[in-house]
Amino acid sequence: MDEIMKKDGWYEITEQKDGIYLSAWPPENGGIPLSKAAIIEELQKRDITEYNENFISIIVQEPLGEKIRIADAPQTPRIKPEISVQIGPDNMEAVVSITFLPNSKVTADDILEELQAAGVVYGIDECAIEAIVRRQFANKVVCAYGVLPINGENAYLKYHFDRENQGRPVELADGRIDYKNINKFINVNADDLLLEKIPPTAGIAGQDIFGNPVAPQPGKDMRLLPGKNVTLLNDCQLVAAIDGQISIKDRINVLPVLEIPGDVDYSTGNIDFVGSVIVRGALQCEFSIKAAGNVEILGGVYGGMIEAQSVIISKGIQGMNRTVIKARERVVATFAENATIYADQDVIVKDVVMNSIIYAGIMATIEGRRGLAIGGRISAGEKIQISTAGNCANVNTSLEVAVNPFLQNELNNLRQTAKNDQECYQGVALMAKFLRKRGLDQLNTEKLARLERLEATCQELAEKIPETQQRIADLEKIITNLKPGRINITNTLHPGVTIRIGLLSKNITDSLKFLSIYAANNEIRLSALK
């Protein structure tokens, strides 16, 4: 390694119009020092005999790399070689070739003069010219370069939703893969930015060796075409016009209804959608559907869970003691077995309810081919309309009409939440106003970050409070508009059924038919159904 790093001292002799110049450099890392004899020998080879030997001695002893004049220019006329300059394609190169005559020598000035005569004024390579002078040789040496333009970049698309992970299962914190959540469907809300076109750039101009600008090729633009329920803004942004699911074919569309052609199972994963959902197959065990709109299932529900505005199930519910269905309006099903159903308004079952728990905010109806309820508990805020309750085996079955405790609890909790959120909003807004009043330029980094957090909290609460208040208004309307409770039996009421209306309770011990059951004078009364 030491041998590699060594560098001997070296020198350079240049001839200029006003004289002969010597430049010398010291050795490095123990290299061999300069030799005065070698310099003198080189001068003699060049027919230079009149030189200042003292200057040479000083330069050899203290080599500084500077040009020092050691002799007058030769008095004999210098023979200038033939220099040709060729201009390359697009005026981006100047190529120098030299034909040397006997005793001719070339200087840097000679080459510069020829370049100037050819009109070359930009991009001259001085290092290349010095190398020619030093070697006294040139055959197609590029001595000037132009600067090529940098073409503009084409317009491109920036997606503001996650396309890469669409259809990929969620990885849990412990490294396991959740194959029930596979991100197959992308939800968006109205006014969400879906796609942005990044405009093309103009590029950067170049310059040829004649000093002329060279225009770049501008980037290519593209046209954005909105699909269904998508709005084009400023010719460069696509924004969702409605809540829905993204569907990409030739264009980006936002669909208000998500349609599943088969079952909800491992092929689809759990569904969480901002619109309505139609399932042409069934909802399989332990899978779930959550929708801001309605859910319609043309098959059945087999141990799955649903949360939606309204739920319609064509082939009934096999709950397997796992199914929980929650609807902000109503639930309609052919039958329900071993399931739990909540609805803010109505629950309608067209055939049989077995060993299930039903909570209807207003009315529970079990009528149809059999209209039978056996086991479990059926509760409604205003009315139960049922064909047959219980059976000959006296299976315990509960029918109750009262304000749905879950609705009442939710209402109480929402009222407290709304109060807390309002107080929090006022406090946070006051703190943010105080910090802003001090002036942003007076706040340090920590206080600026705090202000940013406070304003984000204000925005979040400002969006949450109206939603909470609307839900409170909906629940209050349901509860306050309830009529006096009543249970209608349009066929048979079997022993083993317990009737509850408000705080009153009555056990049925005999088979009864065609009844209207209600509370009066602090007791439960049974009358013939009209």
C-alpha positions as CSV (number, residue, x, y, z in Angstrom):
1,M,0.0,0.0,0.0
2,D,2.9,2.4,0.8
3,E,4.4,1.7,-2.6
4,I,1.1,2.5,-4.3
5,M,0.8,5.8,-2.4
6,K,4.2,7.1,-3.4
7,K,4.4,9.8,-6.1
8,D,7.6,11.1,-7.7
9,G,8.1,14.8,-8.2
10,W,7.2,16.0,-11.7
11,Y,7.4,19.1,-13.9
12,E,5.9,20.7,-17.0
13,I,7.5,23.0,-19.6
14,T,5.2,25.3,-21.5
15,E,6.0,27.7,-24.3
16,Q,4.1,30.9,-24.6
17,K,4.6,34.0,-26.7
18,D,6.5,35.9,-24.0
19,G,8.8,33.1,-23.0
20,I,9.4,29.6,-21.7
21,Y,7.7,28.6,-18.4
22,L,8.5,25.9,-15.9
23,S,6.1,24.4,-13.4
24,A,7.3,21.9,-10.8
25,W,5.6,19.8,-8.1
26,P,7.2,18.0,-5.1
27,P,7.1,14.3,-4.5
28,E,4.5,12.7,-2.2
29,N,4.8,10.0,0.4
30,G,8.6,9.4,-0.1
31,G,8.7,9.6,-3.8
32,I,11.8,10.6,-5.8
33,P,12.6,14.4,-5.8
34,L,12.8,16.4,-9.0
35,S,16.0,16.2,-11.1
36,K,17.5,19.4,-12.3
37,A,19.4,17.5,-14.9
38,A,16.2,16.0,-16.4
39,I,14.7,19.4,-16.8
40,I,17.8,20.8,-18.5
41,E,17.9,17.7,-20.8
42,E,14.3,18.3,-21.7
43,L,15.1,22.0,-22.6
44,Q,17.9,21.0,-24.8
45,K,15.7,18.5,-26.6
46,R,13.5,21.4,-27.4
47,D,16.4,23.5,-28.7
48,I,16.1,25.9,-25.8
49,T,19.6,26.9,-24.8
50,E,19.2,30.3,-23.3
51,Y,17.6,29.7,-19.9
52,N,18.1,30.9,-16.3
53,E,19.8,28.0,-14.6
54,N,19.5,29.7,-11.2
55,F,15.8,29.9,-11.5
56,I,15.7,26.2,-12.4
57,S,17.7,25.4,-9.2
58,I,15.3,27.4,-7.0
59,I,12.3,25.8,-8.6
60,V,13.7,22.3,-8.1
61,Q,14.5,23.1,-4.4
62,E,11.1,24.6,-3.7
63,P,8.5,23.2,-6.2
64,L,5.2,25.0,-5.7
65,G,3.3,24.1,-8.9
66,E,3.4,27.7,-10.2
67,K,4.5,28.8,-13.7
68,I,7.8,30.6,-13.5
69,R,9.5,32.1,-16.6
70,I,13.0,30.6,-17.1
71,A,13.8,31.7,-20.6
72,D,12.9,34.1,-23.4
73,A,10.7,32.9,-26.2
74,P,12.8,31.5,-29.1
75,Q,13.7,34.2,-31.6
76,T,13.3,31.9,-34.5
77,P,9.9,32.1,-36.1
78,R,7.6,29.4,-34.8
79,I,6.0,27.1,-37.4
80,K,2.3,26.8,-36.7
81,P,0.7,23.4,-37.4
82,E,-2.6,23.0,-39.4
83,I,-5.5,23.0,-37.0
84,S,-9.0,21.9,-38.1
85,V,-12.2,22.3,-36.1
86,Q,-15.2,20.1,-36.9
87,I,-18.6,20.8,-35.5
88,G,-20.5,17.8,-34.2
89,P,-24.2,16.9,-34.6
90,D,-26.7,19.5,-33.3
91,N,-23.8,21.9,-32.6
92,M,-23.1,20.2,-29.3
93,E,-19.3,19.3,-29.9
94,A,-16.2,20.9,-31.4
95,V,-13.6,18.3,-32.5
96,V,-10.0,19.4,-33.0
97,S,-7.5,17.6,-35.2
98,I,-3.9,18.9,-35.8
99,T,-1.5,18.1,-38.6
100,F,2.0,18.9,-37.4
101,L,4.6,20.2,-39.9
102,P,8.4,19.6,-39.4
103,N,9.5,21.6,-36.4
104,S,6.0,22.9,-35.8
105,K,4.5,23.4,-32.4
106,V,1.1,24.2,-31.2
107,T,0.0,26.4,-28.3
108,A,-3.2,26.8,-26.3
109,D,-3.7,30.2,-27.9
110,D,-3.5,28.6,-31.4
111,I,-6.3,26.2,-30.6
112,L,-8.4,28.9,-28.9
113,E,-8.0,31.1,-32.0
114,E,-9.2,28.4,-34.3
115,L,-12.2,27.6,-32.1
116,Q,-13.1,31.3,-32.0
117,A,-12.8,31.5,-35.7
118,A,-15.2,28.6,-36.0
119,G,-17.7,30.5,-33.8
120,V,-17.2,28.3,-30.7
121,V,-17.7,30.4,-27.6
122,Y,-19.3,28.0,-25.0
123,G,-18.3,24.8,-23.2
124,I,-14.5,25.0,-24.1
125,D,-12.6,22.2,-22.4
126,E,-9.3,23.8,-21.2
127,C,-8.1,20.5,-19.8
128,A,-8.3,18.9,-23.2
129,I,-6.5,21.8,-24.8
130,E,-3.7,21.7,-22.2
131,A,-3.3,17.9,-22.9
132,I,-2.9,18.6,-26.6
133,V,-0.2,21.2,-26.0
134,R,1.6,18.9,-23.5
135,R,1.6,15.9,-25.9
136,Q,1.8,18.0,-29.1
137,F,-0.7,15.6,-30.7
138,A,-4.4,15.8,-31.5
139,N,-6.5,13.5,-33.6
140,K,-10.2,14.2,-33.2
141,V,-10.1,15.5,-29.7
142,V,-13.3,17.0,-28.4
143,C,-12.4,20.5,-27.1
144,A,-15.8,22.0,-26.5
145,Y,-19.1,20.5,-25.3
146,G,-22.6,21.9,-25.4
147,V,-25.1,21.3,-22.6
148,L,-28.0,19.1,-23.6
149,P,-31.4,20.2,-22.5
150,I,-33.3,18.3,-19.8
151,N,-36.6,17.3,-21.2
152,G,-39.7,17.9,-19.1
153,E,-41.3,15.0,-17.1
154,N,-44.7,13.7,-18.3
155,A,-47.8,14.2,-16.2
156,Y,-48.5,11.3,-13.9
157,L,-51.3,10.2,-11.5
158,K,-51.1,10.2,-7.7
159,Y,-53.7,8.0,-6.1
160,H,-55.1,9.1,-2.7
161,F,-56.4,5.7,-1.8
162,D,-54.4,2.5,-1.0
163,R,-54.4,0.4,-4.2
164,E,-51.3,-1.6,-3.3
165,N,-52.8,-3.2,-0.3
166,Q,-56.3,-3.8,-1.8
167,G,-57.2,-7.5,-1.4
168,R,-54.3,-8.2,1.0
169,P,-55.1,-9.6,4.4
170,V,-54.4,-7.5,7.5
171,E,-51.3,-8.4,9.5
172,L,-52.0,-8.3,13.2
173,A,-49.6,-6.9,15.8
174,D,-48.3,-10.4,16.8
175,G,-47.5,-11.2,13.2
176,R,-50.5,-13.4,12.5
177,I,-52.6,-12.8,9.3
178,D,-56.3,-11.9,9.7
179,Y,-57.8,-13.6,6.6
180,K,-61.3,-12.3,7.5
181,N,-60.2,-8.7,6.8
182,I,-58.6,-8.6,3.3
183,N,-59.3,-4.9,2.3
184,K,-61.1,-6.1,-0.8
185,F,-63.4,-3.0,-1.0
186,I,-62.3,0.6,-0.8
187,N,-64.7,3.0,0.9
188,V,-64.7,6.7,0.3
189,N,-66.9,9.6,1.5
190,A,-68.3,12.4,-0.5
191,D,-65.7,15.1,-1.3
192,D,-62.8,12.7,-0.7
193,L,-59.9,13.3,-3.0
194,L,-59.5,10.1,-5.1
195,L,-56.9,10.9,-7.8
196,E,-54.6,13.8,-8.5
197,K,-52.8,14.6,-11.8
198,I,-49.3,15.9,-11.2
199,P,-48.9,18.3,-14.2
200,P,-46.0,17.9,-16.8
201,T,-42.9,20.0,-16.4
202,A,-41.4,22.3,-19.1
203,G,-37.9,21.0,-18.7
204,I,-34.6,22.9,-18.6
205,A,-33.0,24.6,-21.6
206,G,-29.5,23.6,-22.8
207,Q,-26.9,25.5,-24.7
208,D,-24.9,24.6,-27.8
209,I,-21.2,25.5,-28.4
210,F,-22.2,28.6,-30.3
211,G,-23.9,29.9,-27.2
212,N,-27.4,29.4,-28.5
213,P,-30.1,28.1,-26.2
214,V,-31.4,24.6,-26.9
215,A,-35.1,24.2,-26.1
216,P,-36.1,21.1,-24.1
217,Q,-38.9,18.8,-25.0
218,P,-41.8,19.6,-22.6
219,G,-43.5,16.7,-20.8
220,K,-46.6,15.2,-22.2
221,D,-49.9,16.0,-20.5
222,M,-52.9,13.7,-20.0
223,R,-56.6,14.2,-19.7
224,L,-58.6,13.1,-16.6
225,L,-62.0,11.6,-17.3
226,P,-64.4,11.3,-14.3
227,G,-66.5,8.1,-13.9
228,K,-69.8,7.6,-12.2
229,N,-70.4,9.8,-9.1
230,V,-67.0,11.4,-9.5
231,T,-66.3,15.1,-10.0
232,L,-63.4,16.7,-11.9
233,L,-61.9,19.8,-10.2
234,N,-59.5,22.2,-11.8
235,D,-58.8,19.7,-14.5
236,C,-56.4,17.9,-12.2
237,Q,-58.4,16.3,-9.3
238,L,-61.0,13.6,-9.2
239,V,-63.3,13.9,-6.1
240,A,-66.0,11.5,-4.9
241,A,-69.5,13.0,-5.4
242,I,-71.1,10.5,-3.0
243,D,-70.3,8.0,-0.2
244,G,-69.6,4.7,-1.8
245,Q,-67.1,2.1,-3.0
246,I,-64.4,2.7,-5.5
247,S,-64.7,0.7,-8.7
248,I,-61.9,1.0,-11.3
249,K,-62.6,-0.1,-14.9
250,D,-61.7,2.3,-17.7
251,R,-62.3,5.1,-15.2
252,I,-62.7,5.6,-11.5
253,N,-66.3,5.2,-10.3
254,V,-67.9,5.5,-6.9
255,L,-70.8,3.1,-6.5
256,P,-73.4,3.7,-3.8
257,V,-74.2,0.0,-3.5
258,L,-71.7,-2.8,-3.0
259,E,-72.9,-6.0,-4.6
260,I,-71.4,-9.3,-3.6
261,P,-72.1,-12.0,-6.3
262,G,-71.7,-14.9,-3.9
263,D,-71.2,-15.6,-0.2
264,V,-69.5,-13.3,2.3
265,D,-66.6,-15.6,3.4
266,Y,-62.9,-15.9,3.0
267,S,-63.2,-14.8,-0.7
268,T,-64.5,-11.4,0.4
269,G,-63.5,-11.0,4.0
270,N,-65.5,-8.9,6.4
271,I,-67.4,-6.0,4.7
272,D,-67.3,-2.5,6.1
273,F,-69.0,-0.1,3.6
274,V,-70.2,3.5,3.6
275,G,-73.2,2.7,1.4
276,S,-75.7,-0.2,1.0
277,V,-74.7,-3.9,0.5
278,I,-76.4,-6.6,-1.5
279,V,-75.2,-10.2,-0.9
280,R,-76.5,-12.6,-3.6
281,G,-75.3,-15.5,-1.5
282,A,-75.1,-16.1,2.3
283,L,-73.3,-14.6,5.2
284,Q,-71.1,-17.3,6.6
285,C,-70.1,-18.1,10.2
286,E,-68.0,-15.5,12.0
287,F,-67.9,-13.1,9.1
288,S,-69.5,-9.6,9.5
289,I,-71.1,-6.9,7.4
290,K,-71.1,-3.3,8.6
291,A,-72.8,-0.7,6.4
292,A,-73.9,2.9,6.6
293,G,-76.8,2.1,4.3
294,N,-79.0,-1.0,4.1
295,V,-78.0,-4.7,3.9
296,E,-79.9,-7.2,1.8
297,I,-78.9,-10.8,1.9
298,L,-80.6,-13.1,-0.7
299,G,-79.3,-16.2,1.0
300,G,-79.2,-16.8,4.7
301,V,-77.1,-15.8,7.7
302,Y,-75.1,-18.6,9.3
303,G,-73.4,-17.4,12.5
304,G,-72.4,-14.0,10.9
305,M,-72.9,-10.5,12.3
306,I,-74.6,-7.4,10.7
307,E,-74.8,-3.7,11.5
308,A,-76.6,-1.4,9.1
309,Q,-79.5,1.0,8.6
310,S,-82.0,-1.7,7.7
311,V,-81.4,-5.4,7.2
312,I,-83.4,-7.8,4.9
313,I,-82.6,-11.5,5.0
314,S,-84.4,-13.6,2.4
315,K,-83.7,-17.1,3.8
316,G,-83.5,-16.5,7.5
317,I,-81.0,-16.6,10.3
318,Q,-79.2,-19.7,11.7
319,G,-77.6,-17.8,14.5
320,M,-75.6,-20.6,16.1
321,N,-75.6,-18.4,19.3
322,R,-73.1,-16.2,17.5
323,T,-75.2,-13.9,15.3
324,V,-75.9,-10.4,16.4
325,I,-77.8,-8.1,14.1
326,K,-78.1,-4.3,14.8
327,A,-80.3,-2.0,12.6
328,R,-80.9,1.7,13.0
329,E,-84.3,1.2,11.4
330,R,-85.7,-2.3,10.9
331,V,-84.8,-6.0,10.4
332,V,-86.8,-8.3,8.1
333,A,-86.2,-12.1,8.0
334,T,-88.0,-15.3,7.1
335,F,-86.9,-17.0,10.4
336,A,-84.5,-16.6,13.2
337,E,-82.9,-19.3,15.3
338,N,-80.4,-18.8,18.2
339,A,-79.8,-15.2,17.2
340,T,-79.9,-11.7,18.8
341,I,-81.5,-8.9,16.9
342,Y,-81.7,-5.2,17.8
343,A,-83.6,-2.6,15.8
344,D,-84.4,1.0,16.6
345,Q,-87.8,0.7,14.9
346,D,-89.2,-2.7,13.8
347,V,-88.3,-6.4,13.6
348,I,-90.4,-8.4,11.2
349,V,-90.1,-12.3,11.1
350,K,-92.3,-14.0,8.6
351,D,-92.3,-17.6,9.9
352,V,-90.5,-18.8,13.1
353,V,-88.4,-17.3,15.9
354,M,-86.7,-20.0,18.0
355,N,-84.6,-19.4,21.1
356,S,-83.7,-15.9,20.0
357,I,-83.6,-12.5,21.6
358,I,-85.3,-9.6,19.8
359,Y,-85.3,-6.0,20.8
360,A,-87.5,-3.7,18.7
361,G,-87.6,0.0,19.4
362,I,-91.2,0.2,18.2
363,M,-92.8,-3.0,17.0
364,A,-92.0,-6.7,16.7
365,T,-94.1,-8.7,14.2
366,I,-94.0,-12.5,13.9
367,E,-96.6,-13.5,11.4
368,G,-96.8,-15.5,8.2
369,R,-97.0,-19.1,7.3
370,R,-96.7,-20.1,11.0
371,G,-95.9,-16.9,12.9
372,L,-94.4,-18.9,15.7
373,A,-92.2,-17.8,18.6
374,I,-90.7,-20.5,20.8
375,G,-88.2,-19.8,23.6
376,G,-86.1,-16.7,24.1
377,R,-87.3,-13.2,24.6
378,I,-89.1,-10.8,22.3
379,S,-89.3,-7.1,23.4
380,A,-90.8,-4.1,21.7
381,G,-91.2,-0.5,22.7
382,E,-94.8,-0.2,21.6
383,K,-96.4,-3.4,20.2
384,I,-95.8,-7.1,19.6
385,Q,-97.9,-8.7,16.9
386,I,-97.5,-12.5,16.9
387,S,-99.5,-15.5,15.7
388,T,-98.4,-18.2,18.2
389,A,-96.2,-17.8,21.2
390,G,-94.8,-20.9,23.0
391,N,-95.7,-24.5,22.4
392,C,-97.4,-27.5,24.0
393,A,-94.2,-28.4,25.8
394,N,-94.4,-25.1,27.8
395,V,-91.0,-23.8,26.7
396,N,-90.2,-20.6,28.5
397,T,-90.9,-17.7,26.2
398,S,-90.9,-14.0,27.2
399,L,-93.0,-11.3,25.5
400,E,-92.5,-7.8,26.8
401,V,-93.6,-4.3,25.8
402,A,-91.6,-1.5,27.3
403,V,-89.1,1.2,26.3
404,N,-86.2,-0.7,24.9
405,P,-83.6,-0.5,27.7
406,F,-80.8,-0.4,25.2
407,L,-82.3,2.7,23.4
408,Q,-82.8,4.4,26.8
409,N,-79.3,3.6,27.9
410,E,-77.9,4.8,24.6
411,L,-79.9,8.0,24.8
412,N,-78.6,8.7,28.4
413,N,-75.0,8.0,27.4
414,L,-75.3,10.2,24.3
415,R,-76.7,13.1,26.3
416,Q,-73.7,12.9,28.7
417,T,-71.3,12.5,25.7
418,A,-72.8,15.6,24.0
419,K,-72.4,17.6,27.2
420,N,-68.8,16.5,27.7
421,D,-67.9,17.2,24.1
422,Q,-69.4,20.6,24.2
423,E,-67.5,21.6,27.3
424,C,-64.3,20.1,25.8
425,Y,-64.8,22.0,22.6
426,Q,-65.2,25.3,24.4
427,G,-62.1,24.8,26.5
428,V,-59.9,23.6,23.6
429,A,-61.2,26.5,21.4
430,L,-60.4,29.0,24.1
431,M,-56.8,27.7,24.5
432,A,-56.2,27.7,20.7
433,K,-57.5,31.3,20.5
434,F,-55.2,32.3,23.3
435,L,-52.1,30.9,21.6
436,R,-53.0,32.4,18.2
437,K,-53.5,35.8,19.9
438,R,-49.9,35.7,21.0
439,G,-48.8,35.5,17.4
440,L,-47.4,32.5,15.5
441,D,-44.0,34.1,15.3
442,Q,-43.8,34.3,19.1
443,L,-44.4,30.6,19.6
444,N,-41.7,28.0,19.9
445,T,-41.8,24.6,18.2
446,E,-43.4,22.9,21.2
447,K,-46.2,25.5,21.4
448,L,-46.8,25.5,17.7
449,A,-47.2,21.7,17.8
450,R,-49.6,22.1,20.7
451,L,-51.6,24.7,18.8
452,E,-51.8,22.3,15.8
453,R,-53.1,19.5,18.1
454,L,-55.7,21.8,19.7
455,E,-57.1,22.9,16.3
456,A,-57.2,19.3,15.1
457,T,-59.2,18.4,18.2
458,C,-61.6,21.4,17.6
459,Q,-62.2,20.2,14.1
460,E,-62.9,16.6,15.2
461,L,-65.3,17.8,17.9
462,A,-67.0,20.2,15.5
463,E,-67.8,17.3,13.2
464,K,-68.8,14.9,16.0
465,I,-71.1,17.1,18.0
466,P,-73.8,17.5,15.3
467,E,-73.8,13.8,14.6
468,T,-74.3,13.0,18.3
469,Q,-77.1,15.6,18.5
470,Q,-78.9,14.1,15.5
471,R,-78.8,10.7,17.0
472,I,-80.2,12.1,20.3
473,A,-83.0,13.7,18.3
474,D,-83.8,10.4,16.5
475,L,-83.9,8.4,19.8
476,E,-86.0,11.0,21.6
477,K,-88.5,10.9,18.7
478,I,-88.8,7.1,18.9
479,I,-89.2,7.0,22.7
480,T,-91.6,10.0,23.1
481,N,-93.8,8.9,20.2
482,L,-94.4,5.4,21.6
483,K,-98.1,4.5,22.2
484,P,-99.3,2.5,25.2
485,G,-97.9,-1.0,25.1
486,R,-100.0,-3.9,23.6
487,I,-99.4,-7.5,22.6
488,N,-101.7,-9.1,20.0
489,I,-102.0,-12.9,19.7
490,T,-103.6,-13.7,16.4
491,N,-103.7,-17.5,17.0
492,T,-102.5,-19.2,20.2
493,L,-100.8,-18.2,23.5
494,H,-99.4,-21.3,25.2
495,P,-98.6,-21.9,28.8
496,G,-95.0,-21.2,29.8
497,V,-95.1,-17.7,28.2
498,T,-94.4,-14.7,30.4
499,I,-96.0,-11.4,29.6
500,R,-94.4,-8.1,30.7
501,I,-95.9,-4.7,30.1
502,G,-93.8,-1.9,31.7
503,L,-93.2,-3.0,35.3
504,L,-96.1,-5.5,35.3
505,S,-95.7,-9.2,34.7
506,K,-98.0,-12.2,34.2
507,N,-97.3,-15.9,33.6
508,I,-99.6,-17.8,31.2
509,T,-100.8,-21.1,32.6
510,D,-103.5,-22.0,30.1
511,S,-103.7,-22.1,26.3
512,L,-105.5,-19.0,25.0
513,K,-106.5,-17.8,21.6
514,F,-107.0,-14.5,19.7
515,L,-106.0,-12.1,22.5
516,S,-105.2,-8.5,22.9
517,I,-103.0,-7.9,26.0
518,Y,-102.5,-4.5,27.6
519,A,-102.0,-2.8,30.9
520,A,-104.8,-0.9,32.7
521,N,-105.4,0.1,36.4
522,N,-102.0,-1.3,37.3
523,E,-102.7,-4.8,36.0
524,I,-102.3,-6.8,32.8
525,R,-105.6,-7.4,31.1
526,L,-106.5,-9.9,28.3
527,S,-109.3,-9.2,25.9
528,A,-110.6,-10.8,22.8
529,L,-108.8,-9.6,19.7
530,K,-111.0,-7.6,17.5
